[in-house]
Amino acid sequence: MNTFHTFAFFIAALACALKASASAAEGGENTGVRLALDLDDGSHVIGSPTIGSIPVQTSFATLNIPLKVIQIISFGAGADAATIKLQNGDKVTGGVHLGPVGMETVFGDVSIPMEHIRGVRVFLSGGSLPEGDGPLSFGGLNWTPWRTCFEIQGEKLVSLPAARPGYNYGHGGNGRGAELVTNIGNEDWRDYGLELEVGMTGVDPALNPHGLPQDYRSVSIGFHVADAKESWNERGTSTYSLNISGDGTWNVACYYNSYCKAPSGFGSPAIEGSRTLAEGKGLKYDPETGHKIRIEVRGTHIQAWVDGVQLADLHDDKMGETIGGQTLDHGGVTITWGFECMGWIRNFSAHRL
């Protein structure tokens, strides 16, 4: 195939991809689309766009790309050096020549000139969430194991009764408790739902340095995790969390910069802000089946179900407030078992809302 035919084939393929994506978007040009504009002063604005597409002048053609097929637009040295990453992973480079971008936001209608925009991110309701980084691929995401070892055993991702190599485990070290983390601080994770089955198998004699009873159980499912640290001696852990204890008590709470103000070991606990949003008791736990968890967060609206029963249906109007440099309006997921309680997850899924 000569150069001309290769070029023509590429143009035709790209045009077909854009046409197919645009056809899939029928029923409303901007239905389910939100933009996050990163501005030159370091701030960002999120809202529903009044435009439906972006004109891009490439070296081979002028393209009018629907917002629904775009994931990220990054600007180099101005609007003439833009990289457009599409939802399917393709990339297009060229110049973006567009007037002020209009959006409907929580503080009213705005119109932002292009010269003040350094990046654009597109969020689609019902679309997939970023998978994140991490060595364990499970439930459509990439997880990082903290504090203890983990492995995939059939349909489960399971904690093992052994400290992670290189980690200073223990009450006198830098923390206890098996933990899985993904997409910490990722601003693409805002309005989403997650479902999973989670088990608390209790304390394994192979890792029980402090003599906990073998029936001790607790687990926390963190969401909108803006920051998290493996060491409890490092400032930063900031998250919403559904917390469940083996005695059937539970709560939904949030924390800002929770840590121990000591070089090592548990001591001088500090927290720069917290809120308990809901609480209760009476959950029944089956060690074989675990708990079925469902959490949804849309804007300030938080809902949580355990074993099909809705425990929380609330609005946290303080979600957008910044405390200690942390704002809990975004971020991925953590699953943390208390102290030496071992556990597992199964049938995990997460999706945009």
C-alpha positions as CSV (number, residue, x, y, z in Angstrom):
1,M,0.0,0.0,0.0
2,N,1.5,3.4,-1.0
3,T,1.7,6.5,1.1
4,F,-1.4,8.1,-0.4
5,H,-3.5,5.0,0.1
6,T,-2.2,4.6,3.7
7,F,-3.1,8.3,4.4
8,A,-6.6,7.9,2.8
9,F,-7.2,4.7,4.7
10,F,-6.3,6.5,8.0
11,I,-8.6,9.4,7.3
12,A,-11.5,7.1,6.4
13,A,-11.0,4.9,9.5
14,L,-10.9,8.0,11.8
15,A,-14.0,9.5,10.1
16,C,-15.9,6.2,10.6
17,A,-14.8,6.0,14.2
18,L,-16.0,9.6,14.9
19,K,-19.3,9.0,13.0
20,A,-19.9,5.8,14.9
21,S,-19.3,7.5,18.2
22,A,-21.5,10.4,17.3
23,S,-24.3,8.0,16.2
24,A,-24.0,6.3,19.6
25,A,-24.5,9.7,21.2
26,E,-28.0,10.2,19.6
27,G,-30.7,11.4,21.9
28,G,-29.0,14.6,23.0
29,E,-25.7,16.1,21.9
30,N,-24.5,16.7,25.5
31,T,-26.5,14.2,27.4
32,G,-24.3,12.8,30.2
33,V,-21.3,15.0,29.3
34,R,-19.4,17.1,31.8
35,L,-16.2,19.1,31.3
36,A,-13.4,19.8,33.8
37,L,-11.3,22.8,32.6
38,D,-7.8,23.2,34.1
39,L,-7.0,26.9,34.1
40,D,-3.7,28.8,33.9
41,D,-4.0,30.0,37.5
42,G,-4.1,26.4,38.8
43,S,-7.8,26.3,39.4
44,H,-10.3,24.1,37.6
45,V,-14.0,24.5,36.7
46,I,-16.5,21.7,36.2
47,G,-19.8,21.9,34.5
48,S,-22.1,20.9,31.6
49,P,-20.9,22.3,28.3
50,T,-22.9,24.4,25.9
51,I,-20.8,23.2,23.0
52,G,-21.1,19.7,21.5
53,S,-17.8,19.3,19.6
54,I,-14.3,20.6,19.3
55,P,-12.8,21.8,15.9
56,V,-9.3,20.5,15.4
57,Q,-7.0,21.5,12.6
58,T,-4.5,18.7,11.9
59,S,-1.8,18.4,9.3
60,F,-4.1,16.4,7.1
61,A,-7.6,17.7,7.7
62,T,-10.0,19.8,9.7
63,L,-11.9,17.6,12.2
64,N,-15.0,18.4,14.2
65,I,-14.7,15.9,17.1
66,P,-17.8,15.3,19.3
67,L,-17.1,15.8,23.0
68,K,-18.5,12.4,23.7
69,V,-15.6,10.7,22.0
70,I,-12.9,12.8,23.8
71,Q,-11.2,11.8,27.0
72,I,-8.5,14.5,27.5
73,I,-7.2,17.6,25.7
74,S,-3.7,18.7,26.6
75,F,-2.3,22.0,25.4
76,G,1.5,22.4,24.7
77,A,2.7,25.8,23.6
78,G,-0.8,27.2,23.1
79,A,-3.9,26.1,21.2
80,D,-1.9,25.3,18.1
81,A,-0.2,22.4,19.9
82,A,-3.0,20.3,21.4
83,T,-3.1,16.6,21.9
84,I,-6.6,15.0,22.0
85,K,-6.9,11.6,23.6
86,L,-10.1,9.8,22.5
87,Q,-12.2,7.5,24.6
88,N,-11.0,4.5,22.5
89,G,-7.3,5.3,23.2
90,D,-6.6,7.0,19.8
91,K,-4.7,10.3,19.8
92,V,-5.0,13.3,17.5
93,T,-2.7,16.3,17.5
94,G,-3.4,19.7,16.0
95,G,-4.7,23.2,16.7
96,V,-7.8,23.9,18.6
97,H,-9.4,27.2,17.4
98,L,-12.5,27.7,19.6
99,G,-14.2,30.7,21.1
100,P,-14.9,31.0,24.8
101,V,-16.1,27.8,26.3
102,G,-19.5,28.1,27.9
103,M,-20.6,25.9,30.8
104,E,-23.4,25.6,33.3
105,T,-21.8,25.2,36.7
106,V,-22.9,25.1,40.4
107,F,-22.2,28.8,40.6
108,G,-24.0,29.8,37.4
109,D,-23.2,30.1,33.7
110,V,-19.6,30.9,32.8
111,S,-17.8,31.6,29.6
112,I,-14.0,31.0,29.7
113,P,-11.7,32.2,26.9
114,M,-9.4,29.6,25.4
115,E,-6.2,31.4,26.3
116,H,-6.9,30.7,30.0
117,I,-7.4,26.9,29.5
118,R,-4.5,24.6,29.9
119,G,-6.4,21.3,29.7
120,V,-9.8,19.8,29.2
121,R,-11.2,16.5,30.7
122,V,-14.4,15.0,29.6
123,F,-16.6,12.9,32.0
124,L,-19.3,10.6,30.6
125,S,-22.0,9.3,32.9
126,G,-22.3,5.5,32.5
127,G,-18.8,5.3,31.0
128,S,-15.8,3.4,32.3
129,L,-13.5,4.7,35.1
130,P,-9.7,4.9,34.8
131,E,-8.2,1.6,35.8
132,G,-5.3,3.1,37.7
133,D,-1.9,1.7,38.3
134,G,-1.0,-1.3,40.4
135,P,0.3,-4.9,40.1
136,L,-2.9,-6.7,40.8
137,S,-5.6,-6.6,38.1
138,F,-9.0,-7.5,39.5
139,G,-12.6,-6.4,38.9
140,G,-11.6,-4.1,36.0
141,L,-9.1,-2.1,38.1
142,N,-5.4,-2.3,39.0
143,W,-4.8,-2.5,42.7
144,T,-1.8,-1.9,44.9
145,P,-1.5,-4.1,48.0
146,W,-0.3,-2.3,51.2
147,R,1.0,-3.6,54.5
148,T,0.4,-7.3,53.9
149,C,0.7,-9.5,50.9
150,F,-2.3,-10.3,48.6
151,E,-3.0,-12.8,45.9
152,I,-5.8,-13.8,43.5
153,Q,-7.3,-17.1,44.5
154,G,-9.9,-18.1,41.9
155,E,-12.7,-15.6,42.1
156,K,-11.3,-13.7,45.1
157,L,-8.6,-11.3,45.8
158,V,-7.3,-12.4,49.2
159,S,-5.0,-10.9,51.9
160,L,-2.3,-13.2,53.2
161,P,-1.0,-13.4,56.8
162,A,2.4,-12.0,56.0
163,A,3.8,-8.5,56.0
164,R,4.6,-6.9,52.6
165,P,8.3,-7.3,52.0
166,G,10.2,-4.1,52.9
167,Y,7.3,-2.7,54.9
168,N,7.8,-1.9,58.7
169,Y,4.7,-3.8,59.9
170,G,3.4,-3.6,63.4
171,H,2.0,-1.5,66.2
172,G,5.5,-0.2,66.8
173,G,6.2,0.1,63.1
174,N,4.4,2.1,60.4
175,G,1.0,0.5,60.7
176,R,-1.1,-2.6,60.8
177,G,-4.0,-3.9,58.6
178,A,-4.2,-5.4,55.1
179,E,-5.2,-2.7,52.6
180,L,-6.0,-2.5,48.9
181,V,-5.8,0.9,47.1
182,T,-6.6,2.1,43.6
183,N,-6.9,5.5,41.9
184,I,-6.0,7.5,45.0
185,G,-6.6,11.2,44.3
186,N,-7.7,10.6,40.7
187,E,-9.9,13.5,39.8
188,D,-11.7,11.5,37.1
189,W,-13.3,9.5,40.0
190,R,-16.2,11.8,41.0
191,D,-19.7,10.6,40.4
192,Y,-19.5,6.8,40.5
193,G,-21.0,3.6,42.0
194,L,-19.2,0.5,43.2
195,E,-20.4,-2.9,44.2
196,L,-18.5,-5.8,45.8
197,E,-18.6,-8.7,48.2
198,V,-16.2,-8.4,51.0
199,G,-15.2,-11.0,53.6
200,M,-13.7,-10.6,57.1
201,T,-12.1,-14.0,57.8
202,G,-10.6,-13.0,61.2
203,V,-7.1,-13.3,62.6
204,D,-4.7,-15.9,61.3
205,P,-2.3,-17.3,63.9
206,A,0.5,-16.9,61.3
207,L,0.2,-13.1,61.7
208,N,-1.0,-12.2,65.2
209,P,1.9,-10.4,67.0
210,H,-0.4,-8.7,69.5
211,G,-2.6,-11.6,70.5
212,L,-5.9,-10.5,69.0
213,P,-8.8,-12.9,69.4
214,Q,-9.2,-15.0,66.2
215,D,-12.8,-13.8,65.8
216,Y,-11.9,-10.1,65.6
217,R,-13.3,-8.6,62.5
218,S,-13.6,-5.1,60.9
219,V,-13.4,-3.6,57.4
220,S,-13.6,-0.2,55.9
221,I,-14.5,0.7,52.3
222,G,-13.1,4.1,51.4
223,F,-14.5,6.1,48.5
224,H,-13.7,9.6,47.2
225,V,-10.2,8.9,48.6
226,A,-8.5,12.1,47.8
227,D,-5.3,11.0,49.5
228,A,-4.0,7.9,51.4
229,K,-0.7,6.8,52.9
230,E,0.5,3.3,53.6
231,S,2.3,4.4,56.7
232,W,0.1,5.7,59.5
233,N,3.0,8.0,60.5
234,E,2.6,10.0,57.2
235,R,0.1,12.8,57.0
236,G,-2.4,12.6,54.3
237,T,-5.1,10.0,54.6
238,S,-8.3,11.8,53.5
239,T,-11.4,9.9,52.5
240,Y,-15.1,9.0,53.0
241,S,-15.5,5.5,54.4
242,L,-18.1,2.9,55.2
243,N,-16.9,1.2,58.3
244,I,-18.2,-2.2,59.5
245,S,-17.3,-4.1,62.7
246,G,-17.7,-7.7,63.5
247,D,-20.2,-6.9,66.2
248,G,-22.7,-5.5,63.6
249,T,-22.1,-1.8,64.2
250,W,-21.4,0.5,61.2
251,N,-21.0,4.1,60.2
252,V,-20.4,6.4,57.3
253,A,-17.8,9.0,58.0
254,C,-15.1,11.2,56.4
255,Y,-11.6,12.1,57.6
256,Y,-9.0,14.7,56.7
257,N,-5.3,14.1,57.1
258,S,-5.6,11.3,59.7
259,Y,-2.2,10.1,60.9
260,C,0.1,9.6,63.9
261,K,2.5,12.4,64.5
262,A,5.5,10.2,65.3
263,P,8.4,8.8,63.2
264,S,7.3,5.3,63.9
265,G,4.6,3.4,65.9
266,F,1.1,4.3,67.0
267,G,1.2,7.5,69.1
268,S,0.2,11.2,69.0
269,P,-2.9,10.5,66.8
270,A,-3.9,13.6,64.8
271,I,-6.8,14.4,62.5
272,E,-7.5,17.7,60.9
273,G,-11.2,17.2,60.4
274,S,-13.8,14.6,60.5
275,R,-17.6,14.1,60.2
276,T,-19.8,11.1,61.1
277,L,-22.7,11.2,58.6
278,A,-24.6,8.1,59.5
279,E,-24.3,5.2,62.0
280,G,-26.2,2.2,63.3
281,K,-26.0,-1.4,64.4
282,G,-27.5,-4.8,63.9
283,L,-25.7,-6.1,60.8
284,K,-25.5,-9.9,60.5
285,Y,-22.3,-11.3,59.1
286,D,-21.9,-14.7,57.4
287,P,-18.2,-15.7,57.2
288,E,-18.9,-17.8,54.1
289,T,-20.7,-15.2,52.0
290,G,-19.4,-12.0,53.5
291,H,-21.2,-8.7,53.0
292,K,-22.6,-7.4,49.7
293,I,-21.7,-3.7,49.5
294,R,-23.1,-1.1,47.2
295,I,-22.0,2.6,47.4
296,E,-23.1,5.4,45.1
297,V,-21.9,9.0,45.2
298,R,-23.4,11.7,42.9
299,G,-22.3,15.2,43.7
300,T,-23.0,15.6,47.4
301,H,-25.4,12.7,47.5
302,I,-24.1,9.6,49.2
303,Q,-26.0,6.3,49.3
304,A,-24.9,3.0,50.8
305,W,-26.4,-0.5,51.0
306,V,-25.3,-3.6,52.8
307,D,-26.8,-7.0,51.9
308,G,-29.6,-5.2,50.0
309,V,-30.6,-3.0,52.9
310,Q,-30.0,0.8,52.4
311,L,-28.1,2.1,55.4
312,A,-27.4,5.7,54.2
313,D,-29.1,8.1,52.0
314,L,-27.7,11.6,52.7
315,H,-26.3,14.8,51.3
316,D,-22.9,16.1,52.7
317,D,-23.1,19.8,51.8
318,K,-19.5,20.2,53.1
319,M,-18.0,17.8,50.5
320,G,-16.6,20.7,48.5
321,E,-14.9,22.3,51.5
322,T,-11.1,22.2,51.8
323,I,-9.7,21.2,55.2
324,G,-5.9,20.9,55.7
325,G,-5.4,21.2,51.9
326,Q,-7.7,18.2,51.2
327,T,-11.1,18.3,49.3
328,L,-13.1,15.1,49.3
329,D,-15.0,15.7,46.0
330,H,-13.0,13.1,44.1
331,G,-10.7,10.1,44.4
332,G,-10.7,6.3,44.1
333,V,-11.2,3.4,46.4
334,T,-9.5,1.7,49.4
335,I,-10.4,-1.5,51.2
336,T,-8.9,-1.8,54.6
337,W,-9.2,-4.6,57.2
338,G,-8.6,-3.7,60.8
339,F,-5.3,-4.7,62.4
340,E,-4.6,-8.4,61.8
341,C,-8.1,-9.3,60.4
342,M,-7.6,-11.1,57.1
343,G,-10.1,-10.7,54.3
344,W,-11.1,-10.9,50.7
345,I,-13.1,-9.2,48.0
346,R,-15.1,-10.8,45.2
347,N,-17.3,-9.6,42.3
348,F,-16.0,-6.1,42.4
349,S,-17.2,-3.5,39.8
350,A,-17.2,0.3,39.5
351,H,-18.8,2.6,37.0
352,R,-19.5,6.2,36.4
353,L,-22.9,7.6,37.3
